[in-house]
Amino acid sequence: MWFRLAKELGMSVARCQLEISSAEFGEWIAYQALEPFGDRVADIRMGTIASVIANTNRGKDTPPFKPLDFVPWVAGPKQESAPPPPEAIAAAVFGINLAELKANGTKQIVIRRSKS
C-alpha cells in the first residue's frame, strides 16, 4: 500500500513514510477500500470505454464484449500445461544436453561447484 500511496501523492515511499502518521495511513487504507485508486482502477475504467466502443461496432453474430476483455492484467481461461521434460530442465538449469549424454552411454552426471 505504501507504494500505491506514494505514487498517488507524487512522492517517494521513504518520504511518504516520514510524512504520514500511522493514523493517517490507516485512514488512507480505509479510503482506498471505499474509493479505489491507482492503475488497476484506471485500467477497468478504460476497459469500460473500450467495451462500449467495441460493442457499438460489433457484428450481429459477435457476442458482447465485457470491460475485463480489454484489461491487460486479467488472465483468460487457465490452461493446463504439462511439466517440462527433464531434458528441458537440465538444459535450462545446468546447460546439459541429456539426449546427447544418453546417446553416448553416460549413466551418471556429477555437478561440481566452482571455486569462486
N, C-alpha and C positions, 0 to 999 in steps of 0.2 A: 504494500500500500504506500510505503514511503516514496517509491519511485514514481508511481502514478500521481501522487500529490505534488511532488517536486516538479514534475512535468507540467501539471495543471497550473501551478503557481509561478512557473518560469524561473526556478532556482535549482541549485544542486541539492542532492539528498543531504549532504553534510550541513549545508546552510539551513535547509528545511528542518532538520532535526535540532539544530541550535535555536532556531527562532520560534518553533511551535511547541507549546507545552503538551504534556500528556493529556490534559483535559481537552484542549483544542483538537488534538489528534483524534481523540475518541469521538468528538463532535463531527469531524471530517468523515470518519468511518460511518457514522450514523447517516450523515448527509448523502454519502455515496450509495448507501443502501436504499435511500428514498429516491434520489435523483442520480442515477448512474452517469458517470462522465468518463471520458477517455476515448482512445482509438477504437475499441471494440464497439462502443455505443455508436460512434460515428459511422463505423462500417455497416451496422444494422440500419441506420438511417439512410445511408446511401443505397443499401440493398433494397430498401422500400421504394426509393425513387426509381432505381433501375428496373424493379419488377413492374412498376406501373407503366413505364415506357415500353418494356418488353411485352406486357400483356395487351397494351394498346395496339401493338404492331404484329401480334402473333396470328398465325393462321387459325382457321376454324377447327382443324383437327389436332392442333397442338394443345397439350394440357397447360393449364395456367401456371405461371411462374410464381414462386414464393420469394420473399425478401432474402431468405437464407440461401437461395440458389446463387446469389450474387455476392456472398460474403466469403472472402478467400480462406479464412481460417476455419470454416465449418467443414468437417470431413464428410464425404459422401458415405454410401453404404460400406461397411467394413468388409474387406475381402480377406478371406483366409489365405495365408501364404505358407507354403511348405518351408521347413527349416532348410538353410543352405546345406549342401552336401559337405562332407568332411574335406574334400579336395579344395573347395572354395574357402573354407575356414583356414586351412593350412596355408593356402596361398596368400590370403589377406593378412594373417597374423604373423606368420613366420617366413613368408616368401619361399615356401617349399612347393614343388610340383610333385604331388603324391602319385599321380598317374605315371610319371617318369620313374620315380623310385620303385613303384610296384613292378613296372616293366623290367627294371634292372635286377629285380630279385631282392631288394632291400627289405629286411624284415623288422629292423629296429632303427629308430632315429633318436640321436642324442642331441639335445639342445643345451649349449653352454652359454652362460652369461659372459659378456666381455668384461675386461678389467678396466673400466673407465671411471 
